[in-house]
Amino acid sequence: MSEGRLPLDILLKNISKNFNSKKVLTDINLHIYPSSLTGLIGPNGAGKTTLLKIIDMVERPSAGEIFYDGVPLSEMNSGEKLKVRRKMAFISQIPFLFNGSVSDNVSYGLRVRKEKNIAEKIKGVLADFDIGHLAEKNIKYLSGGEKQRVCIARAIVPGPDVLMLDEPTNNLDPLSIKIIEGKMQSLKSEGKTVLLATHNLGQARRLSDYACFIKNGALLHQGRTEEIFSKPLSIDVAEFIGEDNILDGIIDDTSYFVVGNTKIFAVSAERGPATATIKPEDILISNEPVTTTSARNCFKGKITGIDNLGPVRQVYVNVNDDIELAAIITKGSFENMQLSINKEIYLLFKATAVHVLKP
C-alpha cells in the first residue's frame, strides 16, 4: 500500500451462496473496516471459509453484490478485477507451497510481477517470520509451522492491502503461533486490513477490533469484538463463546427475571419468556448477606463445585434448587473465606449484570 493511499474498502450486500441445493451463506451484509483486524468466528461448516473465498473472488456469490472501493464487482472488467485481486491475499488453513526452496516460494509473487531487487525485498520478511536461516532449504523438509510461515510471508511480500487468513494457526507449534499473531498485529498497525477466520476464541478476542459470528451461513452478530464477547445478542452466540451462566426464565411486569421460584432483579424493556446471561466475574461471593451495596440481587446458595483456574477459582453455587451459578473469586479470597464444597454462601450481583438476550 503506497503512502497516503487508503486501503481497499470492501462492502458486502445481501451475499448468498449455494452449492447445488445446499445453502452455504444467506443474505450476508458486512462492511470490512479498512486498517483493522476483523475476526470471523463460528462453528465448523458455518460458512467462514466460503465467505473469505467470495471476498477473494475465488468463489462467485449466488446472489448479492460486493463493492470494492465503492465499485460493484458485477460491473468490473477482467483487468479491473485483476487489479483488485492483487490488492488482496488469501492464506488457507493447509499450507500450499510450490516444490523448491523457501526463497523460491516467498519470491514467487515478485517474480510474477517482474519486480527488481527481489533478494533484498524478501530478506526482511524472511527475518520477520524467523525463516531467514531456512531460505535455501527445500519446503518438503519444513515443519507444519514453518510451512505456514512461508505461506504468509509469500502472501505479504507483494504488499497487499487486505490479508485473509483461514485458521492460520490451527495445530501449529507455539513459536509459529506467536510469530504469526505478532505479524497480524503489526500489519494492522501498518494500516493493512486483516480478516481472520478462527476457532480460537482467545485469539479472536485478543487480536480483533471487530468480530462477526456466523452460524449455518447466517451472520448473527457483528460489532466491536469486546461487545460481542461481553454482551452477546443471541443464545447461539452466548453458547458458542462459552458463557457459563445461561438462564431460561420469564420477565414479569415488575422487571423481575423469574426462574422457577427465584426472582432476579434485571434491567430490561422485554416482557415474557426470555434467556439471560450473567458473567461469573460480575458475581461477588460473601460469607454473610450484604445490604450496604448497590447490588440488588443477593441469594443464599450452596457450593456444588470448584474449578482451579490458577490465580482464580470458579465456584459453582446452587440457588433454591432452581439455578446453578458460576462465580469467579481470587485464590487469596477463596482461601481467606475458607470456601469448600457444600458450604453455604451468598451471591451478590447488580441488576445491570443480568444481560437479557434477544429471542
C-alpha positions as a Markdown table, in Angstrom:
| # | Residue | x | y | z |
|---|---|---|---|---|
| 1 | Met | 0.0 | 0.0 | 0.0 |
| 2 | Ser | 1.5 | 3.2 | -1.1 |
| 3 | Glu | 1.9 | 6.0 | 1.4 |
| 4 | Gly | -1.1 | 8.3 | 1.6 |
| 5 | Arg | -3.5 | 5.9 | -0.1 |
| 6 | Leu | -6.3 | 4.3 | 1.9 |
| 7 | Pro | -6.5 | 0.5 | 1.9 |
| 8 | Leu | -9.2 | -1.3 | -0.1 |
| 9 | Asp | -12.7 | -0.7 | 1.2 |
| 10 | Ile | -14.9 | -3.8 | 1.0 |
| 11 | Leu | -18.7 | -3.9 | 1.4 |
| 12 | Leu | -20.9 | -7.0 | 1.0 |
| 13 | Lys | -24.6 | -6.6 | 0.4 |
| 14 | Asn | -27.1 | -9.5 | 0.6 |
| 15 | Ile | -24.5 | -12.1 | -0.3 |
| 16 | Ser | -25.8 | -15.6 | -0.6 |
| 17 | Lys | -24.0 | -18.8 | -1.8 |
| 18 | Asn | -25.5 | -22.1 | -2.8 |
| 19 | Phe | -23.6 | -25.3 | -3.7 |
| 20 | Asn | -26.2 | -27.1 | -5.8 |
| 21 | Ser | -29.3 | -27.2 | -3.5 |
| 22 | Lys | -27.3 | -26.6 | -0.3 |
| 23 | Lys | -27.3 | -23.1 | 1.2 |
| 24 | Val | -23.9 | -22.1 | 2.5 |
| 25 | Leu | -24.4 | -18.4 | 3.0 |
| 26 | Thr | -27.6 | -16.5 | 3.4 |
| 27 | Asp | -28.1 | -12.7 | 3.0 |
| 28 | Ile | -24.7 | -11.6 | 4.4 |
| 29 | Asn | -24.4 | -7.8 | 4.9 |
| 30 | Leu | -21.0 | -6.8 | 6.1 |
| 31 | His | -18.6 | -3.9 | 5.9 |
| 32 | Ile | -14.9 | -4.8 | 6.3 |
| 33 | Tyr | -13.5 | -1.8 | 8.1 |
| 34 | Pro | -10.2 | -0.8 | 6.5 |
| 35 | Ser | -7.0 | -0.8 | 8.6 |
| 36 | Ser | -8.5 | -3.1 | 11.2 |
| 37 | Leu | -8.5 | -6.7 | 12.1 |
| 38 | Thr | -11.8 | -8.5 | 11.8 |
| 39 | Gly | -12.3 | -11.9 | 13.3 |
| 40 | Leu | -14.8 | -14.4 | 11.7 |
| 41 | Ile | -16.0 | -16.8 | 14.4 |
| 42 | Gly | -18.5 | -19.6 | 14.4 |
| 43 | Pro | -18.7 | -23.4 | 14.4 |
| 44 | Asn | -17.4 | -25.8 | 11.7 |
| 45 | Gly | -19.3 | -25.6 | 8.5 |
| 46 | Ala | -20.7 | -22.1 | 9.3 |
| 47 | Gly | -19.5 | -20.6 | 6.0 |
| 48 | Lys | -16.5 | -18.7 | 7.1 |
| 49 | Thr | -14.1 | -20.1 | 4.5 |
| 50 | Thr | -16.6 | -19.7 | 1.7 |
| 51 | Leu | -17.1 | -16.0 | 2.8 |
| 52 | Leu | -13.4 | -15.4 | 2.6 |
| 53 | Lys | -13.2 | -17.1 | -0.9 |
| 54 | Ile | -16.0 | -14.9 | -2.2 |
| 55 | Ile | -14.3 | -11.8 | -1.0 |
| 56 | Asp | -11.1 | -13.0 | -2.7 |
| 57 | Met | -13.1 | -13.7 | -5.9 |
| 58 | Val | -12.2 | -17.4 | -5.8 |
| 59 | Glu | -15.9 | -18.2 | -5.4 |
| 60 | Arg | -18.8 | -16.3 | -7.0 |
| 61 | Pro | -21.8 | -15.4 | -4.9 |
| 62 | Ser | -25.1 | -16.9 | -5.9 |
| 63 | Ala | -26.8 | -13.6 | -5.1 |
| 64 | Gly | -25.9 | -10.2 | -3.8 |
| 65 | Glu | -23.2 | -7.8 | -4.6 |
| 66 | Ile | -19.6 | -7.0 | -3.4 |
| 67 | Phe | -18.3 | -3.5 | -3.7 |
| 68 | Tyr | -14.5 | -2.8 | -3.8 |
| 69 | Asp | -13.8 | 0.9 | -3.1 |
| 70 | Gly | -17.4 | 1.6 | -4.0 |
| 71 | Val | -17.3 | -0.2 | -7.4 |
| 72 | Pro | -19.6 | -3.3 | -7.7 |
| 73 | Leu | -17.8 | -6.5 | -8.7 |
| 74 | Ser | -20.5 | -7.2 | -11.3 |
| 75 | Glu | -19.5 | -4.1 | -13.3 |
| 76 | Met | -15.8 | -4.7 | -13.4 |
| 77 | Asn | -14.0 | -6.0 | -16.4 |
| 78 | Ser | -11.3 | -8.7 | -16.2 |
| 79 | Gly | -8.5 | -6.1 | -15.9 |
| 80 | Glu | -10.2 | -4.2 | -13.1 |
| 81 | Lys | -10.8 | -7.5 | -11.3 |
| 82 | Leu | -7.2 | -8.5 | -11.6 |
| 83 | Lys | -6.2 | -5.1 | -10.2 |
| 84 | Val | -8.4 | -5.6 | -7.1 |
| 85 | Arg | -7.3 | -9.2 | -6.6 |
| 86 | Arg | -3.7 | -8.0 | -6.5 |
| 87 | Lys | -4.6 | -5.9 | -3.5 |
| 88 | Met | -5.7 | -9.0 | -1.6 |
| 89 | Ala | -4.1 | -12.2 | -0.4 |
| 90 | Phe | -5.7 | -15.4 | 0.9 |
| 91 | Ile | -3.9 | -17.9 | 3.1 |
| 92 | Ser | -5.7 | -21.3 | 3.6 |
| 93 | Gln | -5.6 | -23.5 | 6.7 |
| 94 | Ile | -3.5 | -26.1 | 4.9 |
| 95 | Pro | -0.2 | -24.7 | 3.6 |
| 96 | Phe | 0.1 | -24.8 | -0.2 |
| 97 | Leu | 3.7 | -24.4 | -1.4 |
| 98 | Phe | 5.5 | -25.0 | -4.7 |
| 99 | Asn | 8.3 | -27.5 | -4.9 |
| 100 | Gly | 11.5 | -25.7 | -4.3 |
| 101 | Ser | 13.2 | -23.6 | -1.7 |
| 102 | Val | 11.8 | -21.2 | 0.9 |
| 103 | Ser | 13.2 | -18.3 | -1.2 |
| 104 | Asp | 11.7 | -19.7 | -4.4 |
| 105 | Asn | 8.3 | -19.7 | -2.7 |
| 106 | Val | 8.5 | -16.3 | -0.9 |
| 107 | Ser | 9.8 | -14.5 | -4.0 |
| 108 | Tyr | 7.1 | -16.0 | -6.4 |
| 109 | Gly | 4.7 | -13.0 | -6.4 |
| 110 | Leu | 7.5 | -10.6 | -7.0 |
| 111 | Arg | 8.9 | -12.7 | -9.9 |
| 112 | Val | 5.4 | -12.8 | -11.5 |
| 113 | Arg | 5.2 | -9.0 | -11.3 |
| 114 | Lys | 8.8 | -8.8 | -12.6 |
| 115 | Glu | 10.0 | -6.8 | -9.7 |
| 116 | Lys | 13.6 | -5.7 | -9.2 |
| 117 | Asn | 15.9 | -6.3 | -6.2 |
| 118 | Ile | 13.9 | -9.4 | -5.2 |
| 119 | Ala | 16.5 | -10.9 | -2.9 |
| 120 | Glu | 16.7 | -7.6 | -0.9 |
| 121 | Lys | 12.9 | -7.3 | -0.7 |
| 122 | Ile | 12.3 | -10.8 | 0.7 |
| 123 | Lys | 15.2 | -10.6 | 3.2 |
| 124 | Gly | 13.2 | -8.5 | 5.6 |
| 125 | Val | 10.1 | -10.7 | 5.5 |
| 126 | Leu | 12.1 | -13.9 | 6.0 |
| 127 | Ala | 13.6 | -12.3 | 9.1 |
| 128 | Asp | 10.1 | -11.2 | 10.3 |
| 129 | Phe | 8.9 | -14.8 | 10.2 |
| 130 | Asp | 12.2 | -16.2 | 11.6 |
| 131 | Ile | 12.8 | -18.3 | 8.5 |
| 132 | Gly | 15.9 | -16.5 | 7.1 |
| 133 | His | 18.1 | -19.4 | 8.1 |
| 134 | Leu | 15.8 | -21.7 | 6.0 |
| 135 | Ala | 16.0 | -19.6 | 2.8 |
| 136 | Glu | 17.7 | -22.2 | 0.7 |
| 137 | Lys | 16.0 | -25.2 | 2.3 |
| 138 | Asn | 13.5 | -27.3 | 0.3 |
| 139 | Ile | 10.0 | -26.9 | 1.6 |
| 140 | Lys | 9.5 | -30.6 | 1.9 |
| 141 | Tyr | 11.9 | -30.6 | 4.9 |
| 142 | Leu | 10.0 | -27.9 | 6.8 |
| 143 | Ser | 7.7 | -28.4 | 9.8 |
| 144 | Gly | 4.0 | -27.5 | 9.6 |
| 145 | Gly | 4.6 | -24.3 | 11.4 |
| 146 | Glu | 7.5 | -23.3 | 9.2 |
| 147 | Lys | 5.4 | -24.1 | 6.1 |
| 148 | Gln | 2.6 | -21.8 | 7.3 |
| 149 | Arg | 5.1 | -19.0 | 8.0 |
| 150 | Val | 6.4 | -19.4 | 4.4 |
| 151 | Cys | 2.9 | -19.2 | 3.0 |
| 152 | Ile | 2.1 | -16.0 | 4.9 |
| 153 | Ala | 5.5 | -14.5 | 4.1 |
| 154 | Arg | 4.9 | -15.2 | 0.4 |
| 155 | Ala | 1.4 | -13.6 | 0.6 |
| 156 | Ile | 2.5 | -10.3 | 2.2 |
| 157 | Val | 5.8 | -9.7 | 0.2 |
| 158 | Pro | 3.9 | -8.1 | -2.8 |
| 159 | Gly | 2.3 | -5.6 | -0.3 |
| 160 | Pro | -1.5 | -6.4 | -0.5 |
| 161 | Asp | -3.9 | -4.1 | 1.2 |
| 162 | Val | -6.0 | -6.9 | 2.6 |
| 163 | Leu | -4.8 | -10.2 | 4.1 |
| 164 | Met | -7.3 | -13.0 | 4.6 |
| 165 | Leu | -6.3 | -15.9 | 6.8 |
| 166 | Asp | -8.3 | -19.1 | 7.3 |
| 167 | Glu | -7.4 | -20.8 | 10.6 |
| 168 | Pro | -3.8 | -19.8 | 10.1 |
| 169 | Thr | -2.5 | -21.2 | 13.5 |
| 170 | Asn | -4.6 | -24.4 | 13.7 |
| 171 | Asn | -2.4 | -27.2 | 15.1 |
| 172 | Leu | 0.8 | -25.2 | 14.9 |
| 173 | Asp | 3.7 | -25.1 | 17.4 |
| 174 | Pro | 3.7 | -22.3 | 20.0 |
| 175 | Leu | 6.6 | -20.4 | 18.3 |
| 176 | Ser | 4.8 | -20.3 | 14.9 |
| 177 | Ile | 1.6 | -19.1 | 16.6 |
| 178 | Lys | 3.4 | -16.3 | 18.4 |
| 179 | Ile | 5.2 | -15.2 | 15.2 |
| 180 | Ile | 2.0 | -15.3 | 13.1 |
| 181 | Glu | -0.1 | -13.5 | 15.6 |
| 182 | Gly | 2.6 | -10.8 | 16.0 |
| 183 | Lys | 2.7 | -10.3 | 12.3 |
| 184 | Met | -1.0 | -9.9 | 12.0 |
| 185 | Gln | -0.9 | -7.2 | 14.7 |
| 186 | Ser | 2.0 | -5.4 | 13.0 |
| 187 | Leu | 0.3 | -5.5 | 9.6 |
| 188 | Lys | -2.8 | -3.8 | 11.2 |
| 189 | Ser | -0.5 | -1.2 | 12.7 |
| 190 | Glu | 0.9 | -0.5 | 9.3 |
| 191 | Gly | -2.6 | 0.3 | 8.0 |
| 192 | Lys | -3.4 | -3.1 | 6.4 |
| 193 | Thr | -6.8 | -4.8 | 6.7 |
| 194 | Val | -6.7 | -8.3 | 8.2 |
| 195 | Leu | -9.6 | -10.8 | 8.1 |
| 196 | Leu | -9.1 | -13.8 | 10.4 |
| 197 | Ala | -11.3 | -16.9 | 10.4 |
| 198 | Thr | -10.6 | -18.8 | 13.6 |
| 199 | His | -12.0 | -21.3 | 16.1 |
| 200 | Asn | -9.7 | -19.9 | 18.7 |
| 201 | Leu | -11.9 | -17.6 | 20.7 |
| 202 | Gly | -9.0 | -16.4 | 22.9 |
| 203 | Gln | -7.1 | -15.5 | 19.7 |
| 204 | Ala | -10.1 | -13.7 | 18.2 |
| 205 | Arg | -10.7 | -11.7 | 21.4 |
| 206 | Arg | -7.0 | -10.8 | 21.8 |
| 207 | Leu | -6.3 | -9.7 | 18.2 |
| 208 | Ser | -9.5 | -8.5 | 16.6 |
| 209 | Asp | -11.0 | -5.0 | 16.6 |
| 210 | Tyr | -14.3 | -6.3 | 15.2 |
| 211 | Ala | -15.9 | -9.7 | 15.1 |
| 212 | Cys | -18.6 | -11.5 | 13.2 |
| 213 | Phe | -20.4 | -14.6 | 14.4 |
| 214 | Ile | -21.6 | -16.9 | 11.6 |
| 215 | Lys | -23.8 | -20.0 | 12.1 |
| 216 | Asn | -25.4 | -22.1 | 9.4 |
| 217 | Gly | -24.5 | -19.4 | 6.8 |
| 218 | Ala | -26.2 | -16.6 | 8.6 |
| 219 | Leu | -24.4 | -13.6 | 10.1 |
| 220 | Leu | -26.0 | -13.4 | 13.6 |
| 221 | His | -23.9 | -10.8 | 15.3 |
| 222 | Gln | -21.3 | -8.3 | 14.2 |
| 223 | Gly | -19.7 | -5.4 | 16.0 |
| 224 | Arg | -16.8 | -4.5 | 18.3 |
| 225 | Thr | -15.1 | -7.7 | 19.5 |
| 226 | Glu | -15.4 | -6.8 | 23.2 |
| 227 | Glu | -19.1 | -6.0 | 22.7 |
| 228 | Ile | -19.8 | -9.4 | 21.2 |
| 229 | Phe | -18.0 | -11.2 | 24.0 |
| 230 | Ser | -19.4 | -9.2 | 26.8 |
| 231 | Lys | -23.0 | -8.7 | 25.5 |
| 232 | Pro | -23.9 | -11.4 | 23.0 |
| 233 | Leu | -27.2 | -10.8 | 21.2 |
| 234 | Ser | -28.5 | -14.3 | 21.0 |
| 235 | Ile | -28.3 | -17.7 | 22.8 |
| 236 | Asp | -26.3 | -19.1 | 19.8 |
| 237 | Val | -23.6 | -16.5 | 20.3 |
| 238 | Ala | -23.6 | -16.9 | 24.1 |
| 239 | Glu | -23.3 | -20.7 | 23.9 |
| 240 | Phe | -20.5 | -20.6 | 21.3 |
| 241 | Ile | -18.4 | -18.1 | 23.3 |
| 242 | Gly | -18.8 | -20.3 | 26.3 |
| 243 | Glu | -21.0 | -18.3 | 28.6 |
| 244 | Asp | -21.2 | -20.1 | 32.0 |
| 245 | Asn | -24.5 | -18.7 | 33.3 |
| 246 | Ile | -27.2 | -19.0 | 30.7 |
| 247 | Leu | -30.7 | -19.0 | 32.3 |
| 248 | Asp | -34.2 | -19.5 | 30.9 |
| 249 | Gly | -37.0 | -17.7 | 32.6 |
| 250 | Ile | -39.7 | -15.1 | 32.4 |
| 251 | Ile | -39.5 | -11.3 | 32.7 |
| 252 | Asp | -42.6 | -10.3 | 34.6 |
| 253 | Asp | -44.4 | -7.0 | 34.7 |
| 254 | Thr | -42.2 | -5.7 | 37.5 |
| 255 | Ser | -39.0 | -6.3 | 35.6 |
| 256 | Tyr | -38.0 | -9.4 | 37.6 |
| 257 | Phe | -36.4 | -12.2 | 35.7 |
| 258 | Val | -38.1 | -15.2 | 37.2 |
| 259 | Val | -36.5 | -18.7 | 37.1 |
| 260 | Gly | -38.7 | -21.2 | 39.0 |
| 261 | Asn | -39.0 | -19.8 | 42.5 |
| 262 | Thr | -36.1 | -17.4 | 42.1 |
| 263 | Lys | -36.8 | -13.8 | 41.3 |
| 264 | Ile | -33.8 | -11.8 | 39.9 |
| 265 | Phe | -33.7 | -8.1 | 39.6 |
| 266 | Ala | -32.9 | -7.2 | 36.0 |
| 267 | Val | -33.0 | -4.2 | 33.7 |
| 268 | Ser | -35.0 | -4.9 | 30.5 |
| 269 | Ala | -37.8 | -3.5 | 28.5 |
| 270 | Glu | -38.7 | -7.0 | 27.4 |
| 271 | Arg | -41.6 | -9.0 | 28.9 |
| 272 | Gly | -42.4 | -12.7 | 28.8 |
| 273 | Pro | -40.2 | -15.7 | 28.2 |
| 274 | Ala | -36.5 | -14.8 | 27.9 |
| 275 | Thr | -33.0 | -16.1 | 28.2 |
| 276 | Ala | -30.4 | -14.2 | 30.2 |
| 277 | Thr | -26.7 | -14.4 | 31.0 |
| 278 | Ile | -24.7 | -13.3 | 34.0 |
| 279 | Lys | -20.9 | -13.2 | 33.7 |
| 280 | Pro | -19.1 | -15.1 | 36.6 |
| 281 | Glu | -16.8 | -12.1 | 37.1 |
| 282 | Asp | -19.8 | -9.9 | 37.8 |
| 283 | Ile | -20.9 | -12.1 | 40.8 |
| 284 | Leu | -19.5 | -11.4 | 44.2 |
| 285 | Ile | -19.2 | -14.1 | 46.9 |
| 286 | Ser | -19.8 | -13.4 | 50.6 |
| 287 | Asn | -20.0 | -15.5 | 53.8 |
| 288 | Glu | -22.7 | -13.2 | 55.1 |
| 289 | Pro | -25.7 | -11.4 | 53.5 |
| 290 | Val | -24.7 | -7.8 | 52.4 |
| 291 | Thr | -27.3 | -5.0 | 52.4 |
| 292 | Thr | -25.0 | -1.9 | 52.1 |
| 293 | Thr | -24.3 | -2.3 | 48.4 |
| 294 | Ser | -25.7 | -1.3 | 45.0 |
| 295 | Ala | -26.0 | -5.0 | 44.1 |
| 296 | Arg | -29.8 | -5.5 | 44.3 |
| 297 | Asn | -29.5 | -9.3 | 44.0 |
| 298 | Cys | -28.4 | -11.3 | 47.0 |
| 299 | Phe | -29.0 | -15.1 | 47.1 |
| 300 | Lys | -28.1 | -17.8 | 49.6 |
| 301 | Gly | -26.7 | -20.9 | 48.0 |
| 302 | Lys | -24.6 | -24.0 | 48.5 |
| 303 | Ile | -21.3 | -24.6 | 46.7 |
| 304 | Thr | -21.5 | -27.6 | 44.4 |
| 305 | Gly | -18.2 | -27.4 | 42.5 |
| 306 | Ile | -14.9 | -25.6 | 42.4 |
| 307 | Asp | -12.5 | -25.2 | 39.4 |
| 308 | Asn | -8.9 | -24.3 | 40.0 |
| 309 | Leu | -8.0 | -21.8 | 37.3 |
| 310 | Gly | -4.6 | -20.8 | 38.6 |
| 311 | Pro | -4.8 | -17.3 | 40.2 |
| 312 | Val | -8.6 | -17.6 | 40.4 |
| 313 | Arg | -11.2 | -20.1 | 41.3 |
| 314 | Gln | -14.5 | -20.6 | 39.6 |
| 315 | Val | -17.1 | -21.6 | 42.2 |
| 316 | Tyr | -20.4 | -23.2 | 41.3 |
| 317 | Val | -23.3 | -22.5 | 43.5 |
| 318 | Asn | -26.9 | -24.0 | 43.7 |
| 319 | Val | -29.5 | -21.4 | 44.5 |
| 320 | Asn | -33.0 | -22.5 | 45.6 |
| 321 | Asp | -32.6 | -25.8 | 43.7 |
| 322 | Asp | -33.7 | -23.6 | 40.7 |
| 323 | Ile | -30.4 | -22.4 | 39.2 |
| 324 | Glu | -26.7 | -23.1 | 39.4 |
| 325 | Leu | -24.5 | -20.0 | 39.0 |
| 326 | Ala | -20.7 | -19.8 | 38.4 |
| 327 | Ala | -18.8 | -17.0 | 40.1 |
| 328 | Ile | -15.1 | -16.0 | 39.9 |
| 329 | Ile | -13.0 | -15.3 | 43.0 |
| 330 | Thr | -9.3 | -14.8 | 43.5 |
| 331 | Lys | -7.2 | -17.5 | 45.1 |
| 332 | Gly | -6.4 | -15.3 | 48.1 |
| 333 | Ser | -10.1 | -14.5 | 48.8 |
| 334 | Phe | -11.1 | -18.2 | 48.2 |
| 335 | Glu | -8.6 | -19.3 | 50.9 |
| 336 | Asn | -9.4 | -16.5 | 53.3 |
| 337 | Met | -13.1 | -17.3 | 53.1 |
| 338 | Gln | -12.4 | -21.0 | 53.6 |
| 339 | Leu | -14.7 | -21.9 | 50.8 |
| 340 | Ser | -15.4 | -25.6 | 50.2 |
| 341 | Ile | -17.9 | -28.0 | 48.6 |
| 342 | Asn | -21.3 | -27.9 | 50.4 |
| 343 | Lys | -20.6 | -24.7 | 52.2 |
| 344 | Glu | -23.4 | -22.2 | 52.3 |
| 345 | Ile | -22.6 | -18.7 | 51.0 |
| 346 | Tyr | -24.2 | -15.6 | 49.5 |
| 347 | Leu | -24.0 | -14.4 | 45.9 |
| 348 | Leu | -24.4 | -10.7 | 45.0 |
| 349 | Phe | -24.7 | -9.0 | 41.7 |
| 350 | Lys | -26.2 | -5.9 | 40.2 |
| 351 | Ala | -29.4 | -5.8 | 38.1 |
| 352 | Thr | -27.3 | -4.4 | 35.2 |
| 353 | Ala | -25.2 | -7.6 | 35.3 |
| 354 | Val | -28.2 | -9.6 | 34.0 |
| 355 | His | -27.9 | -9.4 | 30.2 |
| 356 | Val | -31.2 | -10.4 | 28.5 |
| 357 | Leu | -30.7 | -11.9 | 25.1 |
| 358 | Lys | -32.8 | -11.3 | 22.0 |
| 359 | Pro | -35.3 | -14.0 | 21.3 |
